[in-house]
């Protein structure tokens, strides 16, 4: 699998079921999901579907979700 982005989420957001639900809802390509306990999961097979829309970044508190462009030396959106 060849990925062009990486998603980094802070542990506080991963453990917060409300934020996990919000990220799962806003992502148009299903990069985020929730496990049975409501914790956030990053669905790695869907990462290459990212359209760089920034909806996840805008839905989360500043600095808690980062999308890095691996094709651009890891530049952050």
C-alpha positions as CSV (number, residue, x, y, z in Angstrom):
1,X,0.0,0.0,0.0
2,X,1.3,3.4,-0.9
3,X,0.2,6.2,1.4
4,X,0.3,9.9,0.5
5,X,-0.8,11.2,3.9
6,X,-0.4,10.4,7.6
7,X,-3.0,11.3,10.2
8,X,-1.9,12.0,13.8
9,X,-4.4,12.3,16.6
10,X,-3.6,13.1,20.2
11,X,-4.4,10.4,22.9
12,X,-6.9,12.8,24.5
13,X,-9.0,12.9,21.3
14,X,-8.6,9.2,20.7
15,X,-10.1,8.5,24.1
16,X,-12.9,11.0,23.9
17,X,-16.1,9.3,22.5
18,X,-17.7,12.7,21.7
19,X,-14.7,13.8,19.6
20,X,-14.4,10.4,18.1
21,X,-18.1,10.6,17.0
22,X,-17.5,14.1,15.6
23,X,-14.5,13.1,13.5
24,X,-16.2,10.0,12.3
25,X,-19.2,12.1,11.2
26,X,-17.3,14.8,9.4
27,X,-14.9,12.7,7.3
28,X,-16.3,12.2,3.8
29,X,-14.1,9.2,3.1
30,X,-14.4,7.2,6.4
31,X,-10.9,7.6,7.6
32,X,-12.2,7.6,11.2
33,X,-14.3,5.0,13.0
34,X,-15.1,4.1,16.6
35,X,-14.5,0.9,18.5
36,X,-17.0,-0.7,20.8
37,X,-16.0,1.6,23.7
38,X,-16.3,4.7,21.6
39,X,-12.6,5.2,21.1
40,X,-11.4,6.7,17.9
41,X,-9.8,4.4,15.3
42,X,-7.9,5.6,12.2
43,X,-9.0,3.3,9.3
44,X,-5.6,3.0,7.6
45,X,-6.9,1.4,4.3
46,X,-8.9,4.6,3.8
47,X,-6.0,7.0,4.2
48,X,-5.3,7.2,0.5
49,X,-8.9,8.3,0.0
50,X,-8.2,11.6,1.9
51,X,-9.3,14.6,-0.1
52,X,-7.4,17.1,2.1
53,X,-10.6,18.8,3.0
54,X,-9.5,19.8,6.6
55,X,-12.9,18.9,8.0
56,X,-11.3,16.8,10.7
57,X,-8.7,19.4,11.6
58,X,-11.5,22.1,11.9
59,X,-13.7,19.8,13.9
60,X,-11.1,19.2,16.6
61,X,-9.4,21.5,19.1
62,X,-6.3,23.2,17.6
63,X,-3.3,20.9,17.4
64,X,-5.1,17.7,18.3
65,X,-5.5,16.3,14.7
66,X,-2.7,16.7,12.1
67,X,-2.7,15.6,8.5
68,X,0.7,15.4,7.0
69,X,1.5,15.2,3.3
70,X,4.1,12.5,3.0
71,X,4.7,13.5,-0.7
72,X,5.8,16.9,0.6
73,X,8.4,15.9,3.2
74,X,5.6,15.6,5.9
75,X,4.3,19.1,5.5
76,X,1.3,19.7,7.7
77,X,-2.1,20.8,6.2
